[in-house]
């Protein structure tokens, strides 16, 4: 399902709490702000040149839209609609993204992943009753989640500025453009406005439902905005590199320094 659904990236971000990497980055950034602020310097994130605009939009999304609209709607949705029915609706919405995943897998020169996406769409659209049941996963065809944002990254297109969009959550200039292109593929390009809105609502409600158990962890972070931003970029890299993002190189240690220190001690 498209990442532009309201707070979808918040769910994906919260999953990364297990690694604690994003949280640590948020702590580091705050420490830099405090330390450099004392010397008159201001810490800035080159990925986020619009931070002065993005932060108020984050506050609006989380403190107003989520608190007074999305969360209450999600609680009502969970109360009225049984869990099996909710899962079926999510399966149908996800199945509509498989053709886009197939095309993007092909554009990224990943024929195996493209073939799996095509197979998933065929199996779930037939045996799964138009995607209501995820039969493909049951037979070993795992969801691939390739999108045009990832395709442009593989082609060497940069992220562009980080954006916090009203009601849509975190993204980048490249991510926004990628989402527009993905929505032009079959069958998404054929959906009328009511169906498109329904699909987006299902994705938003499902994402918010899964985030319920992680609310306290987000609230307890030192800087929720920085935490979500770092988590977004980590999740993006995880998807671009198919689960194996490059690790930062460790600085080389000059062993002669230790030899000199040992000589001094002797």
N, C-alpha and C positions, 0 to 999 in steps of 0.2 A: 504494500500500500504506500502511496506517495508520502514522502517525509514532510510535505507541507501541511499535512493535517495538523490541527491545533494541538500543540504540545506533544506530537509524536516523537520529536527528537528528545523531549524531556524523558520519555520512557526509555529510549535507547541509552540516553545519558545515564540515567539512574542505574541501569544494568552494569555500567562500568564502575559503580561504587565498589564492587568486589575487589577491584584492583587497587583502589585508592589513589590512582595516579592523578586523576583530575583534581581530587580534593587537595592533594599535596601541591599541585601547581597553583591552585587558588591561594593556598597559604603562602607560597613563595611570592606570588604577585603582590599580595597584601603587605608582606614584609618589605618588599622592594619599595612599595608606595610610602610606607612609614619611614624607612631609612633614608630614601632619596628625598622625601619631603622635608626632612630635617636639614638637608644641605641645600635646599632650594631647587633641586632637580625634581622633575615629575616623570614617573614611570609611564611609558606608553606602550601599547601593544600594536605593532605594525600591521597586524591582521585586522585590527579593529579601529580604523581611523574615525569612525562615526560613533565612538563610544558615548559621547555626550548626548547623542540622540537615541542610541540603542538602549541605554540604561533606563530612561523614563518609559520607553516602550515595553521593556521587560517588566517594570513595576506595574504598568497598566495591564499587561497580559496576565501576570500571576496574582497580583493583589486585587484586581477588579474582575476581569473576565473569568478567570478560573474560580475565584472565590464565590462570585455571585451568579455565575452562569454555568460554566462547564462542570464543576464539581457537583452542584446540586442536580444538574441534569443527568450526570452519570449515576449518582445514587438512585435517582428515580428509575433510570433505565435498568439498573441491576435489580431493582425491586420488582419491576413489572415484567421484564422479559427473562425467562428461564435461561440458565447458563448454556444448555445445548443449543438453544435458538440463537443466542448471541454469538456463539462460536460458528454456527452455520452462516450467519450474516457476514462475519469477518472473512470466512473462507470464500464466499462469493465475491466480495470486494477484492480480496487478494488475487483471486483467479483472473480478474480483469487486467492485472498488471503483467501477467506472464508473457503476452506477445511483446510488450515493450522490453522485458528482460531478455527475451530471445533476440530481438534486434540489436540491443546494446551488447549482448554477449558476442554476437557476430562482428559488430563494429570494433570491439576490443580484441579481436582475433582469439576468442576463447570458444572454439567450436564445441567442446565438450559441455560447457556450461550453457551455451545457446541451445544445444540439443536437449538438455534436461528441461529447460524452460518450455521448449516446444512440446516435449512429452508430457510435462505437467499440465499444460493447458488442454491438450487433447484428452488425457485421462480424466482430469477433473471435470471437464465440460461435458463428458459423456457418462462415464461410470459414476462420477461424483455429482450428477444431476446439476449441471451448470455451475459447478464449484461449491455446491452446498456442503459436500463432504470432501475432505482432503484425502482422496484415495491414493494420489501420487506419493505423498509422504509415507503412507503405510507400505507401499511396495518399494521404497528406497529411493525415490526421486525427490531429493531435498530442494527446498526453495533456494534460488540463486541470488535474487535481489540485485540485478544489474540495472543501472539507470543511466541517463545521458549525462548526468553530473559526473559519474565515474568515467564514462566514455571520454568526456572532454579532458578529465585529469590524465587519463592514459595517453591522450593525444598531446599533452603538454600544456594545456590551458590552465592558467593560474586561478586560484580561488576568487580573486577580487576581494572587495571589502566584506567583512562580516556584517550581517544584517540581522536585526531582531524585528520581524514583521508583526504588525498588529494582528492578533488572533491566529497567526500562523506559526509564530515561534522562530527559532534560530535557523539561519541559512547563510548563504553567501551570494554574491552576484552570480557566480557560476552555477550554484545550486538552484537559484531562482530560474535562470535561463533553462537549465536542464529539466526542471519540473514542467515548464511550459512545453518543451519539445515532447516529453514523455506523454503528455496528455493529448498529443495529436495522433499517437499511434492507434491502430485498431486494437480493441474495440472502444477504447476510451474516447476517441475522436467522434464516435457515432452517438455517444450518450447525450440525451437532451439535458437541459439545465436541472430539472427536478431530480433526475437520476444521478447526476454529478454531485449535487448537493447532498443527496442521501448517502452516496458512497463516502463523501468527505465526513459526514456526521458519524457514520459507523466507525470510521477509522479514528476519529477524535475521541469518541466515547470508549472504544476499546483500549486506546492508549491510556486514557485517564483512569480507567478501571484498573489496569495493571500497575499504575503508578501509586495507587492508594497505599499499598504496604510500604512504600519508600518515602512517603511524605516527610516523616521526621528526619530522615537522613539529609534531605535537601534543606530543610529548615535549619538544621544544626550546622550546616557548612558556614564558614566565616563570610564568604561572599557568594551567594547563590548565582548571581549573574556571571561571575568569573568561572564558577564551577560548571555551569551549563555550557559556557563558551568552550572551555577546554574539553569537556566531554563531547561536545559536538564535533570538534576537530579530530579527536581520537576515534570516535565512531566512524567518521568519514574516511580516515586513513585505513581503519580496519576493513571497511568495505572495498575501498579502492585496491588494496593489496590482498584481497580475498582471505582475510584473517591473519596475514603475516606481514604487518607493517614493519618497515625497516627500523631497527633499534638505533638510538643515538650512539655514536662512537665514543668509547671511553678514552679519556685523555691518556696519552702515553706517559709512563713514569720513567724518569731518568734515574736508573739504578745507581749511577755514580754518586748521586746525592746521598743515598743511604750508605754507600761504601765510605764516603768522606765522613759521615756522621759516626759510623762505627770506628773509624780510625781515630777520631777525636775522643771518643769514649775510652778507647784503649790507652 
